[in-house]
Amino acid sequence: MHPLRAEPVISFLKRAFGAQELAKYASPDGVVHHAEIRVRDSVVEMGEAHGKYAPMPTMFYLYVPNVDGVYRTALAAGASSFQEPADESYGDRTAAVKDAFGNTWYIATHIKDVAM
């Protein structure tokens, strides 16, 4: 990720998804050049947009134990609803939120195996 500012994104990830900050490296002027944030069993890496590195919103698909609960928590943390929780034909219950930084977070709980 290349957000304009890393600190607000990190704060959102902690509040919305219970993320943990693993590492953060900033220059003396305060620009976060690299941060590693654990979200469940994945690590999101980011560096603030600067110089030739333009802001780059992205999309994530995150498996969680309870999609409905995480969806509500993400909304309470400041995200906006992109898709309310719903059961999908491929066996996941999904929802989606957009954070204030332009990223879309699809959150899912696998609820049943289906033949493909």
C-alpha positions as CSV (number, residue, x, y, z in Angstrom):
1,M,0.0,0.0,0.0
2,H,1.1,3.6,-0.7
3,P,-1.2,5.8,1.4
4,L,-0.6,9.5,1.7
5,R,-0.1,9.1,5.4
6,A,0.6,5.7,7.1
7,E,-0.4,6.5,10.7
8,P,-4.2,7.0,10.0
9,V,-4.2,3.8,8.0
10,I,-2.4,1.8,10.7
11,S,-4.8,3.2,13.3
12,F,-7.8,2.2,11.2
13,L,-6.5,-1.3,10.7
14,K,-6.0,-1.7,14.5
15,R,-9.6,-0.5,15.3
16,A,-11.3,-2.3,12.4
17,F,-9.5,-5.6,12.2
18,G,-7.5,-5.9,15.4
19,A,-4.2,-5.4,13.5
20,Q,-0.8,-5.4,15.2
21,E,2.1,-3.1,14.2
22,L,5.1,-5.4,13.6
23,A,7.6,-2.8,12.3
24,K,7.7,0.8,11.2
25,Y,10.6,2.7,9.7
26,A,10.4,6.5,9.3
27,S,12.9,9.1,8.1
28,P,13.8,12.1,10.3
29,D,11.1,14.2,8.5
30,G,8.4,11.7,9.7
31,V,7.7,10.0,6.4
32,V,6.9,6.3,7.0
33,H,8.9,4.5,4.3
34,H,8.1,1.0,5.4
35,A,5.6,-0.5,7.9
36,E,4.6,-4.1,8.5
37,I,1.1,-4.6,9.9
38,R,-0.3,-8.0,10.8
39,V,-4.0,-8.4,10.0
40,R,-5.1,-11.9,11.2
41,D,-2.7,-14.3,9.5
42,S,-1.4,-11.9,6.9
43,V,1.1,-9.1,6.8
44,V,0.2,-5.8,5.0
45,E,3.2,-3.8,4.0
46,M,3.0,-0.1,3.3
47,G,5.1,2.9,2.6
48,E,3.8,6.5,2.4
49,A,3.4,8.0,-1.0
50,H,6.3,10.2,-1.8
51,G,8.4,11.2,-4.8
52,K,7.7,8.8,-7.6
53,Y,5.6,6.6,-5.4
54,A,2.0,7.9,-5.9
55,P,-0.9,7.0,-3.6
56,M,-2.1,3.5,-4.6
57,P,-5.4,2.3,-3.1
58,T,-6.0,-1.4,-3.3
59,M,-8.4,-4.2,-2.6
60,F,-8.0,-7.0,0.1
61,Y,-10.0,-10.2,0.6
62,L,-9.7,-11.1,4.3
63,Y,-11.0,-14.3,5.9
64,V,-12.4,-13.8,9.5
65,P,-14.2,-16.1,11.9
66,N,-17.3,-13.8,12.0
67,V,-17.9,-11.7,8.9
68,D,-21.0,-9.9,10.4
69,G,-19.1,-8.9,13.6
70,V,-16.0,-7.7,11.7
71,Y,-18.2,-5.8,9.3
72,R,-19.9,-3.9,12.2
73,T,-16.6,-3.3,13.8
74,A,-15.1,-1.9,10.6
75,L,-18.1,0.4,10.2
76,A,-17.7,1.6,13.8
77,A,-14.0,2.3,13.0
78,G,-15.0,4.7,10.2
79,A,-15.3,2.5,7.1
80,S,-18.3,2.9,4.8
81,S,-20.4,0.0,3.6
82,F,-19.7,-1.2,0.1
83,Q,-21.6,-4.5,0.4
84,E,-23.7,-5.7,3.3
85,P,-23.1,-9.3,4.6
86,A,-24.6,-12.0,2.3
87,D,-24.1,-15.7,1.6
88,E,-22.4,-16.4,-1.7
89,S,-22.9,-19.3,-4.0
90,Y,-19.3,-20.3,-3.7
91,G,-19.6,-21.0,0.0
92,D,-18.4,-17.8,1.7
93,R,-20.4,-15.3,3.6
94,T,-19.0,-11.9,2.5
95,A,-19.3,-8.2,3.1
96,A,-17.2,-5.3,1.9
97,V,-16.2,-1.9,3.3
98,K,-14.3,1.0,2.0
99,D,-11.9,2.8,4.3
100,A,-11.3,6.5,4.3
101,F,-8.1,6.1,2.3
102,G,-9.7,4.5,-0.8
103,N,-9.0,0.9,-0.1
104,T,-11.8,-1.8,-0.4
105,W,-11.8,-4.6,2.2
106,Y,-13.8,-7.7,1.3
107,I,-14.3,-9.7,4.5
108,A,-15.4,-13.3,4.4
109,T,-16.2,-16.3,6.5
110,H,-16.2,-19.7,4.8
111,I,-19.6,-21.3,5.7
112,K,-19.8,-24.4,3.5
113,D,-17.9,-26.3,0.9
114,V,-19.5,-26.4,-2.5
115,A,-18.8,-28.4,-5.7
116,M,-17.3,-26.2,-8.4
